[in-house]
Amino acid sequence: MNTSSTQDVLAEVWAIKDSLSASHGHSLKATCRAMYAEQQKHPGDFVNLGATSRQNKTLETTGGASKSPVARKRRARPARVSA
């Protein structure tokens, strides 16, 4: 792909992204929700470059409520005091 055609492709991708974002009020959360909903309607039509499906992941717990990895990282840690 030469530089000119690369720039054309990038311009087209940015135009699509801008249009999608504008159609959802430039809200990242709303845009992602809409993209996810569309992906669920057509699961085989989206490019997957090796990403693991969220549906196949299960959180292992010791019987308590499931916590996401982010929530587990946010747990309180004792303060360190230097002498």
N, C-alpha and C positions, 0 to 999 in steps of 0.2 A: 504494500500500500504506500503510495507516495505521500508527500507532505500535504499536497493540495486535497487529495481525497480523504486523508486523515482529518484535516481541518473541517471538511464538509460533513463527515460523520459526527465529529464532536459538536459542530454547530447544530446538527439535527437532534442529537441526544439532548443538548441543553435546551433547545426549543421545546421538546417534549416534556422535559422536567419542569420547565417554567410554566408551561400550560397546565400540567397536572397540579403543580403547587398552587397556581392562581385559582384553579377550579375548586380548591379546598381552603380558600381564604389564607393561603400561605402558612397554614398550620401544619407543622411537621407531623404531629400526632394524627390529625385528620387524614393527611396524605398517606401515612403509613397504614392506617386502618383501612382505607379504601384499596390500597395496593394489596394488602393481605386478603381482604375479602375477594378481590378479583382473582388472586392466585388460588384461593380455595375453589372457585368455580371452574378453573382450568389448570389442575395440578400438573399435567404433563407438558404444558405449553411454556413454562418458565425455565430460564437457564439456571442450572444449579452447578456451580463450579466446585463441588465437593463439600458443600455445607451440609451439616447434619440436620435432618428434619427435627423440629421441636416436638413433633408428635411422638417420636420414637424414644425421646429422652424421658427417663423417670428419675425422680429424686429419691435417693436412698436415705431413709431416716431410721431412727431407733424407736419408732412408734409414736412420736409426737407429730405435730402438724408439720407439713412440708414447708420448707423455706427455700427460697431461691438462693443461688450462690451469692448474689449481691447482698441479700438480707443477712446471710451468715457472716459475711465480711464486716458488716456494720455493727457487730456485737460490741458491747462495751469492753474496753481493755483497761486494766489498771494503769494509772499514771506512773511514770518512772521519775524518781527524784534523784538527782545527783548530789552527792555530799561534797 
